[in-house]
Amino acid sequence: MPVKRPASPPPANAPPLPPDLAALAELFEHLPEVAFFVKDRAGRYQAVNQSLVERVGAGAKAQLLGRTVRDFFPAELAERY
């Protein structure tokens, strides 16, 4: 049960994904039953697929990038994710 909470926009200076990781992210776009994401060391989403976007009730990938699981799920679930 996703929870939409206000969050700051993703940082403008977020580095692009390395080419090999970008290719992997593209692969997961073709697996709609799999939620794919890459997080940085602070737990912020750096890459997500459409499946995860839909699961959290967001309208676009950009709404997840730079944010954390706590921005979308209640604390008791976020701790497990």
CNS distance restraints for C-alpha pairs under 8 A (distance, minus, plus):
assign (resid   1 and name CA) (resid  56 and name CA) 7.80 0.50 0.50
assign (resid   1 and name CA) (resid  73 and name CA) 6.93 0.50 0.50
assign (resid   2 and name CA) (resid  55 and name CA) 7.60 0.50 0.50
assign (resid   2 and name CA) (resid  56 and name CA) 5.16 0.50 0.50
assign (resid   2 and name CA) (resid  57 and name CA) 6.75 0.50 0.50
assign (resid   2 and name CA) (resid  72 and name CA) 5.34 0.50 0.50
assign (resid   2 and name CA) (resid  73 and name CA) 4.83 0.50 0.50
assign (resid   2 and name CA) (resid  74 and name CA) 7.32 0.50 0.50
assign (resid   3 and name CA) (resid  56 and name CA) 7.70 0.50 0.50
assign (resid   3 and name CA) (resid  71 and name CA) 7.31 0.50 0.50
assign (resid   3 and name CA) (resid  72 and name CA) 4.75 0.50 0.50
assign (resid   3 and name CA) (resid  73 and name CA) 4.90 0.50 0.50
assign (resid   3 and name CA) (resid  74 and name CA) 6.31 0.50 0.50
assign (resid   4 and name CA) (resid  57 and name CA) 7.94 0.50 0.50
assign (resid   4 and name CA) (resid  71 and name CA) 6.55 0.50 0.50
assign (resid   4 and name CA) (resid  72 and name CA) 5.17 0.50 0.50
assign (resid   4 and name CA) (resid  73 and name CA) 7.48 0.50 0.50
assign (resid   5 and name CA) (resid  71 and name CA) 5.39 0.50 0.50
assign (resid   5 and name CA) (resid  72 and name CA) 6.38 0.50 0.50
assign (resid   6 and name CA) (resid  71 and name CA) 7.18 0.50 0.50
assign (resid   7 and name CA) (resid  67 and name CA) 6.99 0.50 0.50
assign (resid   7 and name CA) (resid  71 and name CA) 6.54 0.50 0.50
assign (resid   8 and name CA) (resid  67 and name CA) 7.49 0.50 0.50
assign (resid   9 and name CA) (resid  63 and name CA) 7.67 0.50 0.50
assign (resid   9 and name CA) (resid  65 and name CA) 7.98 0.50 0.50
assign (resid   9 and name CA) (resid  66 and name CA) 6.78 0.50 0.50
assign (resid   9 and name CA) (resid  67 and name CA) 7.61 0.50 0.50
assign (resid  10 and name CA) (resid  14 and name CA) 7.67 0.50 0.50
assign (resid  10 and name CA) (resid  62 and name CA) 7.77 0.50 0.50
assign (resid  10 and name CA) (resid  64 and name CA) 7.99 0.50 0.50
assign (resid  10 and name CA) (resid  65 and name CA) 5.61 0.50 0.50
assign (resid  10 and name CA) (resid  66 and name CA) 4.00 0.50 0.50
assign (resid  10 and name CA) (resid  67 and name CA) 6.60 0.50 0.50
assign (resid  11 and name CA) (resid  66 and name CA) 6.22 0.50 0.50
assign (resid  14 and name CA) (resid  46 and name CA) 7.93 0.50 0.50
assign (resid  17 and name CA) (resid  21 and name CA) 6.06 0.50 0.50
assign (resid  17 and name CA) (resid  22 and name CA) 5.60 0.50 0.50
assign (resid  17 and name CA) (resid  46 and name CA) 7.82 0.50 0.50
assign (resid  17 and name CA) (resid  47 and name CA) 7.83 0.50 0.50
assign (resid  18 and name CA) (resid  22 and name CA) 6.08 0.50 0.50
assign (resid  19 and name CA) (resid  23 and name CA) 6.16 0.50 0.50
assign (resid  20 and name CA) (resid  24 and name CA) 6.40 0.50 0.50
assign (resid  21 and name CA) (resid  25 and name CA) 6.15 0.50 0.50
assign (resid  22 and name CA) (resid  26 and name CA) 6.23 0.50 0.50
assign (resid  23 and name CA) (resid  27 and name CA) 6.35 0.50 0.50
assign (resid  24 and name CA) (resid  28 and name CA) 6.55 0.50 0.50
assign (resid  25 and name CA) (resid  29 and name CA) 6.72 0.50 0.50
assign (resid  25 and name CA) (resid  36 and name CA) 7.42 0.50 0.50
assign (resid  25 and name CA) (resid  37 and name CA) 7.86 0.50 0.50
assign (resid  25 and name CA) (resid  47 and name CA) 7.19 0.50 0.50
assign (resid  25 and name CA) (resid  48 and name CA) 7.34 0.50 0.50
assign (resid  25 and name CA) (resid  49 and name CA) 6.98 0.50 0.50
assign (resid  26 and name CA) (resid  30 and name CA) 7.39 0.50 0.50
assign (resid  27 and name CA) (resid  31 and name CA) 7.36 0.50 0.50
assign (resid  28 and name CA) (resid  32 and name CA) 7.48 0.50 0.50
assign (resid  28 and name CA) (resid  34 and name CA) 7.21 0.50 0.50
assign (resid  28 and name CA) (resid  35 and name CA) 8.00 0.50 0.50
assign (resid  28 and name CA) (resid  36 and name CA) 6.40 0.50 0.50
assign (resid  28 and name CA) (resid  49 and name CA) 6.52 0.50 0.50
assign (resid  29 and name CA) (resid  49 and name CA) 5.57 0.50 0.50
assign (resid  29 and name CA) (resid  50 and name CA) 6.50 0.50 0.50
assign (resid  29 and name CA) (resid  51 and name CA) 7.72 0.50 0.50
assign (resid  32 and name CA) (resid  50 and name CA) 7.38 0.50 0.50
assign (resid  32 and name CA) (resid  51 and name CA) 5.40 0.50 0.50
assign (resid  33 and name CA) (resid  51 and name CA) 6.79 0.50 0.50
assign (resid  34 and name CA) (resid  51 and name CA) 6.54 0.50 0.50
assign (resid  34 and name CA) (resid  52 and name CA) 7.93 0.50 0.50
assign (resid  35 and name CA) (resid  48 and name CA) 7.78 0.50 0.50
assign (resid  35 and name CA) (resid  49 and name CA) 6.58 0.50 0.50
assign (resid  35 and name CA) (resid  50 and name CA) 7.85 0.50 0.50
assign (resid  35 and name CA) (resid  51 and name CA) 5.23 0.50 0.50
assign (resid  35 and name CA) (resid  52 and name CA) 4.77 0.50 0.50
assign (resid  36 and name CA) (resid  48 and name CA) 5.62 0.50 0.50
assign (resid  36 and name CA) (resid  49 and name CA) 5.48 0.50 0.50
assign (resid  36 and name CA) (resid  51 and name CA) 7.42 0.50 0.50
assign (resid  36 and name CA) (resid  52 and name CA) 6.51 0.50 0.50
assign (resid  37 and name CA) (resid  45 and name CA) 6.69 0.50 0.50
assign (resid  37 and name CA) (resid  46 and name CA) 7.35 0.50 0.50
assign (resid  37 and name CA) (resid  47 and name CA) 5.33 0.50 0.50
assign (resid  37 and name CA) (resid  48 and name CA) 4.25 0.50 0.50
assign (resid  37 and name CA) (resid  49 and name CA) 6.58 0.50 0.50
assign (resid  37 and name CA) (resid  52 and name CA) 7.60 0.50 0.50
assign (resid  38 and name CA) (resid  45 and name CA) 5.82 0.50 0.50
assign (resid  38 and name CA) (resid  46 and name CA) 5.40 0.50 0.50
assign (resid  38 and name CA) (resid  47 and name CA) 5.03 0.50 0.50
assign (resid  38 and name CA) (resid  48 and name CA) 6.55 0.50 0.50
assign (resid  39 and name CA) (resid  43 and name CA) 5.21 0.50 0.50
assign (resid  39 and name CA) (resid  44 and name CA) 5.10 0.50 0.50
assign (resid  39 and name CA) (resid  45 and name CA) 4.40 0.50 0.50
assign (resid  39 and name CA) (resid  46 and name CA) 5.24 0.50 0.50
assign (resid  39 and name CA) (resid  47 and name CA) 7.13 0.50 0.50
assign (resid  40 and name CA) (resid  44 and name CA) 5.46 0.50 0.50
assign (resid  40 and name CA) (resid  45 and name CA) 6.65 0.50 0.50
assign (resid  40 and name CA) (resid  46 and name CA) 6.43 0.50 0.50
assign (resid  43 and name CA) (resid  67 and name CA) 7.94 0.50 0.50
assign (resid  43 and name CA) (resid  68 and name CA) 5.76 0.50 0.50
assign (resid  43 and name CA) (resid  69 and name CA) 7.68 0.50 0.50
assign (resid  44 and name CA) (resid  65 and name CA) 7.05 0.50 0.50
assign (resid  44 and name CA) (resid  66 and name CA) 5.03 0.50 0.50
assign (resid  44 and name CA) (resid  67 and name CA) 4.90 0.50 0.50
assign (resid  44 and name CA) (resid  68 and name CA) 4.62 0.50 0.50
assign (resid  44 and name CA) (resid  69 and name CA) 7.72 0.50 0.50
assign (resid  45 and name CA) (resid  64 and name CA) 6.38 0.50 0.50
assign (resid  45 and name CA) (resid  65 and name CA) 4.94 0.50 0.50
assign (resid  45 and name CA) (resid  66 and name CA) 5.30 0.50 0.50
assign (resid  45 and name CA) (resid  67 and name CA) 5.74 0.50 0.50
assign (resid  45 and name CA) (resid  68 and name CA) 6.13 0.50 0.50
assign (resid  46 and name CA) (resid  65 and name CA) 5.47 0.50 0.50
assign (resid  46 and name CA) (resid  66 and name CA) 6.26 0.50 0.50
assign (resid  47 and name CA) (resid  65 and name CA) 6.62 0.50 0.50
assign (resid  48 and name CA) (resid  52 and name CA) 6.44 0.50 0.50
assign (resid  48 and name CA) (resid  53 and name CA) 7.24 0.50 0.50
assign (resid  48 and name CA) (resid  61 and name CA) 6.50 0.50 0.50
assign (resid  48 and name CA) (resid  64 and name CA) 7.59 0.50 0.50
assign (resid  48 and name CA) (resid  65 and name CA) 7.59 0.50 0.50
assign (resid  49 and name CA) (resid  53 and name CA) 6.59 0.50 0.50
assign (resid  49 and name CA) (resid  61 and name CA) 7.23 0.50 0.50
assign (resid  50 and name CA) (resid  54 and name CA) 6.22 0.50 0.50
assign (resid  50 and name CA) (resid  60 and name CA) 7.82 0.50 0.50
assign (resid  50 and name CA) (resid  61 and name CA) 6.92 0.50 0.50
assign (resid  51 and name CA) (resid  55 and name CA) 6.21 0.50 0.50
assign (resid  52 and name CA) (resid  56 and name CA) 6.27 0.50 0.50
assign (resid  53 and name CA) (resid  57 and name CA) 6.28 0.50 0.50
assign (resid  53 and name CA) (resid  58 and name CA) 5.25 0.50 0.50
assign (resid  53 and name CA) (resid  59 and name CA) 6.85 0.50 0.50
assign (resid  53 and name CA) (resid  60 and name CA) 6.35 0.50 0.50
assign (resid  53 and name CA) (resid  61 and name CA) 5.96 0.50 0.50
assign (resid  53 and name CA) (resid  64 and name CA) 7.33 0.50 0.50
assign (resid  54 and name CA) (resid  58 and name CA) 6.04 0.50 0.50
assign (resid  54 and name CA) (resid  59 and name CA) 7.36 0.50 0.50
assign (resid  56 and name CA) (resid  72 and name CA) 6.34 0.50 0.50
assign (resid  56 and name CA) (resid  73 and name CA) 7.94 0.50 0.50
assign (resid  58 and name CA) (resid  63 and name CA) 6.42 0.50 0.50
assign (resid  58 and name CA) (resid  64 and name CA) 7.47 0.50 0.50
assign (resid  59 and name CA) (resid  63 and name CA) 7.07 0.50 0.50
assign (resid  60 and name CA) (resid  64 and name CA) 7.59 0.50 0.50
assign (resid  61 and name CA) (resid  65 and name CA) 6.56 0.50 0.50
assign (resid  63 and name CA) (resid  67 and name CA) 7.95 0.50 0.50
assign (resid  64 and name CA) (resid  68 and name CA) 7.63 0.50 0.50
assign (resid  67 and name CA) (resid  71 and name CA) 6.49 0.50 0.50
assign (resid  68 and name CA) (resid  72 and name CA) 7.51 0.50 0.50
assign (resid  69 and name CA) (resid  73 and name CA) 6.14 0.50 0.50
assign (resid  69 and name CA) (resid  78 and name CA) 5.71 0.50 0.50
assign (resid  69 and name CA) (resid  81 and name CA) 7.11 0.50 0.50
assign (resid  70 and name CA) (resid  74 and name CA) 6.69 0.50 0.50
assign (resid  70 and name CA) (resid  75 and name CA) 6.38 0.50 0.50
assign (resid  70 and name CA) (resid  78 and name CA) 5.41 0.50 0.50
assign (resid  73 and name CA) (resid  77 and name CA) 6.13 0.50 0.50
assign (resid  73 and name CA) (resid  78 and name CA) 5.58 0.50 0.50
assign (resid  74 and name CA) (resid  78 and name CA) 6.01 0.50 0.50
assign (resid  75 and name CA) (resid  79 and name CA) 6.07 0.50 0.50
assign (resid  76 and name CA) (resid  80 and name CA) 7.10 0.50 0.50
assign (resid  77 and name CA) (resid  81 and name CA) 6.48 0.50 0.50
